[in-house]
Amino acid sequence: MAAYARRFARNRMAALGAGILLAMLFVAAFAPWLAPQDVYDLSTLDIMDSRLPPGGESFAGGVYWLGTDDQGRDLLSASMYGLRVSLVVALAGTTAALAIGVFFGILAAYAGGAVDTAIMRVVDLQLAFPSILTALVMVALFGAGLEKVVLAIAISQWAIFARTLRSTAIVERTKEYVKAAVTLRYSSARIMLVHLLPNSIAPLSVLVVAEIAAAISLEAMLSFLGIGLPVTRPSLGLLISNGYSYMLAREYWISMVPGAFLVLLLLSINLVGERMRQLNES
């Protein structure tokens, strides 16, 4: 692990990305304690502080260094809480997608035949459609809400995990240790979970990082369209959407502050994921 970390850090951009990502994870984890304002506490909001520019002075005398939104929320605090919500939704959705994809991918590789063909045709069908289209259909069917968005992300992403794991597991299935396990009459579940899965899952590490970034973008798009998370759980996408109508009034900061958080988050994840891919290929 230490050797891997040293090799990783040799790439300065990847090291910078990892540093930014760790800082943002820290901010998201401790947002309730770090944020200057609790954006969920209506008693802390004042309509007189609505749409203050960066550095603007509040009605009570304080300073909002990144400005406020149309509800008088401190944009720094709102973005910290929004970062927290976006990461929770993306991580939960990608974790669920990974679990579903691993199950069907390992099952298709081990069972083969008609089972493999049926699962792969479903995978091919889903991958033929863009993830955003699949997510839009799921949200239309199940409705908006945090749990529904997580479900939409999971259904949108599981197929890529299933296909990737199957392609690796098929190669492992032909090796001697698997044939020996079959000869010893180990159960199918034991062979898949104890023998095939641990030796086939390595390529998913890079894919998981990439899909987390994709899930964050997907949730942001759904929330920006107004069909993702509710206004009571503002994510970065929803915060950007809230300020969109004020762009023409030159009140750009309402969208640009959470937008900057979103760009930094996606950039850092992609830098880390790209470096991991390079190390895995070397």
C-alpha positions in Angstrom: 0.0 0.0 0.0 2.8 2.4 0.9 4.6 1.6 -2.4 1.4 2.2 -4.3 0.9 5.6 -2.5 4.4 6.6 -3.4 3.9 5.7 -7.1 0.6 7.5 -7.0 2.1 10.7 -5.6 4.8 10.9 -8.3 2.1 12.4 -10.5 1.7 16.0 -9.2 -1.7 16.5 -10.7 -3.0 13.3 -9.2 -1.5 14.2 -5.8 -3.2 17.6 -6.1 -6.5 15.9 -7.0 -6.2 13.5 -4.1 -5.5 16.4 -1.7 -8.5 18.4 -3.0 -10.7 15.3 -2.8 -9.7 14.5 0.8 -10.3 18.1 1.8 -13.8 18.0 0.2 -14.6 14.7 1.9 -13.6 16.2 5.2 -15.8 19.3 4.6 -18.7 17.1 3.6 -18.3 14.8 6.6 -18.1 17.6 9.1 -20.3 20.2 7.4 -22.7 20.5 10.4 -19.7 21.6 12.5 -17.7 23.5 9.9 -20.5 25.5 8.2 -21.0 29.1 9.5 -24.8 28.6 9.2 -27.2 25.7 9.6 -29.1 26.0 6.3 -31.8 23.6 7.5 -32.6 25.8 10.5 -35.2 28.3 9.3 -34.7 30.5 12.4 -31.2 31.4 11.2 -32.4 32.7 7.8 -33.5 36.3 7.2 -35.3 37.3 3.9 -33.5 40.7 4.3 -30.3 38.8 3.5 -31.6 37.5 0.2 -29.2 37.6 -2.8 -26.4 39.5 -1.1 -23.2 39.6 -3.2 -19.9 38.0 -2.0 -18.6 40.0 0.9 -22.1 41.5 1.5 -23.1 42.5 5.0 -26.1 40.8 6.6 -29.0 42.6 8.1 -27.8 41.5 11.6 -24.3 42.8 10.9 -22.3 39.7 9.8 -20.5 39.2 6.5 -21.3 36.6 3.9 -18.0 36.1 2.2 -19.5 34.1 -0.8 -22.9 35.8 -0.8 -26.3 34.4 -0.2 -29.0 32.8 -2.3 -32.6 33.9 -2.9 -33.7 32.4 0.5 -31.0 34.3 2.4 -28.8 31.2 3.0 -25.1 31.6 3.3 -23.8 30.1 0.0 -20.6 28.8 1.7 -22.7 26.9 4.2 -25.3 25.8 1.6 -22.5 24.5 -0.7 -20.9 22.6 2.2 -24.2 20.9 3.0 -24.9 20.4 -0.7 -21.5 18.8 -1.2 -22.5 16.4 1.7 -25.8 15.5 0.1 -24.4 15.0 -3.4 -21.6 12.7 -2.1 -24.1 10.6 0.0 -26.4 10.2 -2.9 -23.6 9.3 -5.4 -21.9 6.9 -3.0 -25.1 5.2 -2.1 -26.2 4.9 -5.7 -22.9 3.6 -6.9 -22.6 1.1 -4.0 -26.0 -0.3 -4.8 -25.1 -0.5 -8.6 -21.9 -2.2 -7.7 -23.7 -4.8 -5.6 -26.2 -5.5 -8.3 -23.6 -5.6 -11.1 -21.3 -7.9 -9.2 -24.1 -10.4 -8.5 -25.3 -10.6 -12.1 -21.8 -10.4 -13.6 -20.4 -13.3 -11.5 -23.6 -15.3 -12.1 -23.4 -14.8 -15.9 -19.7 -15.8 -16.0 -20.1 -18.9 -13.8 -23.4 -20.2 -15.1 -22.7 -19.6 -18.8 -25.2 -20.8 -21.4 -28.7 -19.5 -21.4 -28.3 -17.6 -18.1 -25.2 -15.8 -19.4 -27.0 -15.0 -22.7 -30.1 -13.7 -21.0 -28.2 -11.4 -18.5 -25.9 -10.1 -21.2 -28.8 -9.2 -23.5 -30.4 -7.2 -20.7 -27.0 -5.5 -20.1 -26.6 -4.7 -23.8 -30.1 -3.3 -23.9 -29.5 -1.0 -21.0 -26.1 0.2 -22.2 -27.6 1.1 -25.5 -29.4 4.0 -23.7 -27.6 7.0 -22.1 -27.5 6.9 -18.3 -29.4 10.2 -18.0 -32.3 8.8 -20.1 -32.5 5.7 -18.0 -32.5 7.8 -14.8 -35.2 10.1 -16.2 -37.4 7.1 -16.9 -36.8 5.7 -13.4 -37.6 9.1 -11.7 -40.7 9.4 -13.8 -41.8 5.9 -12.7 -40.9 6.2 -9.0 -41.1 9.9 -8.4 -38.5 12.4 -6.9 -36.8 12.1 -3.6 -33.4 11.0 -2.2 -34.1 7.3 -2.1 -35.7 7.4 -5.6 -32.6 9.2 -7.0 -30.3 6.6 -5.4 -32.4 3.8 -7.0 -32.3 5.6 -10.4 -28.5 5.9 -10.2 -28.2 2.2 -9.2 -30.4 1.0 -12.1 -28.5 3.3 -14.5 -25.1 2.0 -13.5 -25.3 -1.6 -12.6 -24.9 -2.9 -16.2 -21.4 -1.5 -16.7 -20.3 -3.2 -13.5 -21.9 -6.5 -14.6 -20.2 -6.5 -18.0 -16.8 -5.6 -16.7 -16.8 -8.2 -13.9 -18.1 -10.9 -16.3 -15.3 -10.4 -18.8 -12.7 -10.9 -16.1 -14.5 -13.7 -14.3 -14.9 -15.7 -17.6 -11.1 -15.8 -17.9 -10.6 -16.8 -14.3 -13.3 -19.5 -14.6 -11.0 -21.5 -17.0 -8.1 -21.6 -14.6 -7.0 -24.7 -12.7 -7.9 -23.5 -9.2 -11.6 -23.1 -10.3 -11.5 -26.5 -12.0 -10.1 -28.0 -8.8 -12.8 -26.5 -6.7 -15.5 -27.9 -9.1 -13.8 -31.3 -8.9 -13.8 -31.2 -5.1 -17.6 -30.5 -5.4 -17.6 -27.2 -3.7 -20.9 -25.4 -3.8 -21.5 -22.9 -6.6 -22.0 -20.1 -4.2 -18.6 -20.9 -2.6 -16.8 -21.1 -5.9 -18.3 -17.8 -7.0 -17.8 -15.8 -3.8 -14.5 -17.4 -2.5 -12.6 -18.2 -5.7 -14.0 -16.3 -8.7 -15.0 -12.9 -7.1 -11.7 -12.0 -5.2 -9.7 -12.8 -8.4 -12.0 -10.9 -10.8 -12.9 -7.7 -8.9 -9.6 -5.8 -9.3 -10.6 -4.0 -12.6 -13.7 -2.6 -10.8 -11.6 -0.3 -8.5 -10.9 2.2 -11.3 -14.4 1.8 -12.7 -16.0 2.6 -9.3 -14.1 5.9 -9.0 -15.3 6.9 -12.5 -18.9 5.9 -11.8 -18.9 7.9 -8.6 -18.1 11.0 -10.6 -20.8 10.0 -13.2 -23.3 9.5 -10.3 -22.5 13.0 -9.0 -23.1 14.5 -12.4 -26.2 12.4 -12.9 -27.7 13.6 -9.6 -26.8 17.2 -10.4 -28.5 17.0 -13.8 -31.7 15.5 -12.3 -31.8 18.1 -9.5 -31.0 20.9 -11.9 -34.1 19.8 -14.0 -36.1 19.9 -10.8 -36.9 16.2 -10.7 -34.2 15.0 -8.3 -33.8 15.9 -4.7 -36.4 17.9 -2.8 -35.7 21.6 -1.9 -35.5 20.5 1.8 -32.3 18.5 0.9 -30.3 20.9 -1.3 -27.6 19.2 -3.3 -25.0 21.1 -5.4 -27.2 20.5 -8.5 -30.3 22.0 -6.9 -28.3 25.0 -5.6 -27.0 25.7 -9.1 -30.6 25.4 -10.4 -31.9 27.9 -7.8 -29.5 30.6 -9.0 -30.0 29.9 -12.8 -32.9 32.3 -13.1 -30.8 35.1 -11.6 -27.9 34.8 -14.0 -29.4 37.4 -16.4 -29.7 39.8 -13.4 -25.9 39.5 -13.1 -26.3 37.7 -9.7 -24.0 35.1 -10.9 -22.6 34.0 -7.5 -25.8 32.1 -6.6 -25.0 29.5 -9.2 -21.3 29.9 -9.5 -20.4 29.2 -5.8 -22.0 25.7 -5.7 -20.9 25.2 -9.3 -17.3 25.8 -8.3 -17.7 23.1 -5.6 -19.1 20.7 -8.1 -16.3 21.3 -10.7 -13.6 20.9 -8.0 -15.2 17.7 -6.8 -15.5 16.1 -10.2 -12.1 17.3 -11.3 -10.4 15.8 -8.2 -12.2 12.5 -8.6 -11.3 12.2 -12.3 -7.6 13.1 -11.6 -7.5 10.3 -8.9 -9.3 7.8 -11.2 -7.0 8.5 -14.1 -3.9 8.0 -12.0 -5.3 4.7 -10.7 -6.0 3.6 -14.2 -2.4 4.4 -15.2 -1.0 2.4 -12.3 -3.2 -0.6 -12.9 -2.1 -0.7 -16.6 1.6 -0.4 -15.8 
